[in-house]
């Protein structure tokens, strides 16, 4: 608790109350605490037990998950995480980058509002957990909390489950703070411009542009789209707006989906297959790829895209593969996040 005082005229036994503050809580998907078997199993069990991620009847799914999947997958996932692990800080890049984003925002709000605003981050799966951070913020006097899931496009398996965890945490509080949730920002002009500028930074020379720019988004089962999830449509719109912002007439900009899991059909085309097809069937030799659905580089970008998908393209005959990093804690991205937050804090500060 930062500071606390007993209310004026309150009886002596009345507990001290913290100074009222406004809280800003940014959230990302999650990360294991380590790359060892137990850490990976704990993380994967939490992640894959989420009914918004895998909606199979738990009576059928849990024996499969707790049996063969969690007996074998932690070793494979641990090896993938080890290839990108931040050894200096002993954590995943996603946690490192999300912390950096949060600290940049914290400094900006502190410069104008002092300690009247508290900026924190949490993870939907793993640590710091949503529940633990909400508890800390309430203890520190956050009577109003703005919750900001860092997913540009809405999906039930990302935005909605983050919201679920947030409101579940609020449900444990005796004195619930007032809460707001930030909308997805997949078509905001400043988000699109930040994406376009990240592509331009990767290709400052017009003569060195790729033949194809692939916008690779995290996949979802196709069934989710048919059941009303807007994710696919929002991804397609982000790509279209990015293509218009770039104005690259001689470069195709396409949408693909990665990270397929299980036997069910997912949103297509699959990135790993499409980059190989482009190289083999269309003779594409120079390809760049960005990941507009991710606000920070993570296992899906640093390992899956920059290793597995790169290998698929090069094995099919591709020659130049450029991965364009996520917006991460680049100043332009932080500027955009700050604007989104300030718009959503209207009337609170």
N, C-alpha and C positions, 0 to 999 in steps of 0.2 A: 504494500500500500504506500503510495507516494506521500500523502499527508492526510490527516484526518482531525476533525474538531467536533466537539459536542455542539449540537444546535443551540442557539440562544434560547433561554428560558426552558430548556429541557431539564428533566430531573437528573439527579446525580448518576442514577443507574443507566441512563440512556447511553447506548454505545456511540462512540465517535463515528462520524461519517466523513468519507473522503470528499475532497473538493470536486464539484461536478465538472466533468470533462466531456468532450466529443471524441469518440473513437473511430479510427479508420482501420479496418481489418481486411487486408488483401489475402487471397487464398489461391493456392495452386494445387495440382493433383496430389503429389506426394512423393515420398522417397524412402527407401530402406535406411536404417541406421548404419548398416555395414554391408559388406559383400559376402559375409560368411553364410553358411547354410541356415542357421537359426534366424538371423536377421532377415534374410530373403524370404524364408518360409512365413515368418510373422507378417511381413509386409504383403506378400502375395495372397495370404489367407484373408487378410482384411480387405484387400482390393477386390479379389475375385468372389468374395462372399456378399458383396454389395448387390442387392437385387436390381439396381438400376444399371449395373454393368453386365451382369449375367442374370437374366430373369427366369431361368429354368427353375422349376419346382425344387426347393431346397431338399426335399426328401430324395430326389433323384440326383441333384447336383452335388450336395455336400459329401456323400460317400465317394464320388468320383474325385472331387477336389481334394479332400483330405487324404485320399488314398494315392492313386497313381500320379496325379498332377503335382501335388506338393511333396511327393517322394523324389521326383526327377527334375521338375522345373527350377527349383531354387539353385541348383548347381549351374544350370545353363544361364539363368538370369544373373547369377553372381559373377560368372565369368564375363558377361557382357558389361556389367557395371564396373568391374575391375579395369576394363580397357579405357574407361573414361573418368574414373574416380579422381576426385580432387584430393590427392595424397597429403598435401600441405595442411588442409583443414579437416581431413578425414571425413569427407562428406561428398554427396553427389553434387554435380554441377547445378542441378535444379535448385537445391537448397542454397548454394553459394550465390547464384544469380538472384533468386527471389529475395534473399537477405539484402543484397546490394540495391535492388530496386526499392525495397522498403526503407533502407537507410537514406537513400537519396530523397525520397518523399518526406521522410521524417525531418530531415534538415530543412527542407523548403517550408514545411508547415511550422516548424519551431521558430524559424526566422521571423515569421509574421505573427504567430499566435502563442509563442512560448510553450508552456506546459499545459495550456488549455486544450490542446489536441494531442492525442496519443495515437501513434501509427505503429501497427504490428502486422505480422504475417503468420499464416497457419497453413497446414497441409491437410487435405481431406483424408489422406491415408499416411500413416507414419507420424513423425514429429517435426515441429511442434504441432500437436493435435489441435483441432478447432476448439474442442471443449476446454482444453487447458488454457488457451489464449483468451477465450471469452471470459473464463473465470478470473484471469489476471486483470483483464480490462475492467470488469465490473468491480473488483476489489479496489482498483485505482480510481474509481469514481466515474467511469464512462456511463453516463445516463442516456447517451445517444450513440449508436454504433452504425456506421456505414459499412456494409459488407460488400466486398468487391472481388468476385471470382474472376481470375485473370484468364478468361476464355473469350476470345473475340466473338466466336460463333457459339450459339446456344446448342447444347445437347443434353438430353436427359441424363446421360452417363457422365457428364462433366459438370455443367452449371447447376443442374437440378440437384444432383447428389451433394454438391458443395453447400447448396442452400439447405438441404435436409439436415446436414450436420450442424450448420449454424443455428437453425431454429430448434433443433434438438438440444443444443447446448443452452440456448435461452430458456428452454422449458425446465431446466434444472434450477433456475435462479428464482429466489424468493421475490426479489424486486427486479423485474425485467426492465432492461433499458429499451427505449424506443429504437426501432430498427428500420433501416432502409437497405435495399439491395440494388446494386448497379445493373442496368440492362446490358446485354451483349452489345458490342461496339463494332461489329463486322463491317459496317458500311459508313462509319464516321470518316469524313474527308481527311482529318488529321491522322487517323490510323492508316488509311490508304496511302497518304502521302509519305508517311514514315516507312511503310513497306516499299514504296516505289524508290525512295531515296536509298534504302538498304541495298536494293538491286543495282542502282546506279553506282553506289560505292564499290560494289563487287566488279562492275564493268564500266570503269570511267572512260575507256576508249571505245567510241562507237564502232570502230573496225573490229573490236574483239567481242562483240555481242554473241550470245549463244544462238544456235539455230532454233532451239526450243527452250522455253522457260517452263519448268514443271512446278506447279503449286501443289505440294503434297500435304494432305490433311490426314489427321488420324481417322481411321475407318470406324464404321458402325455396321451392325447387321442391316441389310437392306430392309428387313421386316420393320425396323424402327421407323424408317422413312414412311412406309406404307401405313404405319399406325399413328402418324401425325407429327413425328419429330421434325423440326424445321432445319436441322443441321445441314443436310445436303444442299438445300436451297440457299442457305446463308453462305456456305462455302463457295458455291457457284457464283454468287453475287460478288463476293470478295475478289475472286479471280477476275471477273469481268471488269470491276472497277480498277483493279491493279493494272490490267492490260490497257485500259483507257488512259490511266494516269501516266503510264510509261510511254505510250504512243509509239511503240516499236513496231512499225509496219512490216519489217522484214523478219520478225521473230514471232513464232507462235507461242501463245501462253495457254497452258492446258491444266486441267484439274485432275488429280489422281488421289487415291486413298491408300494408306499404309496400315501396318500393324494388324493384319488379319489374324483372328484367333478362332479355332474350332472349325467344324465342317460346314456350318451354315453359310449361305451366300452373303457377302458383305457388299457395301457400296463399291462400285467399279468405275473406272479401271483401277486395278491394284498397281500401286507405284512400282513395285519390284518387277512386275511383268511388263508394264507399259514402257519403262525405260529400255528394257531389252528389246521389245518390239520396235521401238523407234530406231534403235541402232541397227537391228538386223533387217527389218522389212523396209524401212524408209531411208536407211543410210545416214542417219543423224550421227555426226561425229563430235559435235560440240554442244553440250547440254549443261544447263544450270538448274538448280533446284532450290526452292525455298519452302518454308513450313509456316504458312500464315496462321495456322490454328494454335501455334505454340507461342506463348509470350516469353518463354525462356528456353534456352537449349537444355536438352535432357537426353535420356537414354534413347528415345525415339528419333532424335535428330543426330546426336553425336555418334551413336553406334549404328542404329538401323539405317539411317540415310547415308551417313558419311562412310560407312563400311559395307554393309550388306547390299544396299541399293546401288552404291557406286560399283561394287564388284559385278553386279548383274549387268550394268550398262557396259562396263569395260569388257566383260567376257563375251558379250554379244557383238563386239566390234567398235564400241564407242571409244573415243580417244581423249577428249577433254571433258572432265566432270567437275563442276564447280558447285560446292555447297555454300549457300548464302546463309550466314548465321541468323538466328532469331533476333528480334529487336532488343532483347535483354535489357541491360541498364544503360543503353545509349541515351544521351541527353534528349534527343528528339522523342524517344519513346517515353521517357520520364515526364517530359513536357506534356505529352498527350495524356498520360495517366493522371497527372495533376489536374489538367483541365476537366477530365471526366469526373474526378472526385469533387472538385469545387462546384461543378454544375449540380451534382447530386447532394451537396451539402447546403444548398440554397435554403436560407431561413434558419440554419443551425449555427452559423458563425456570424 
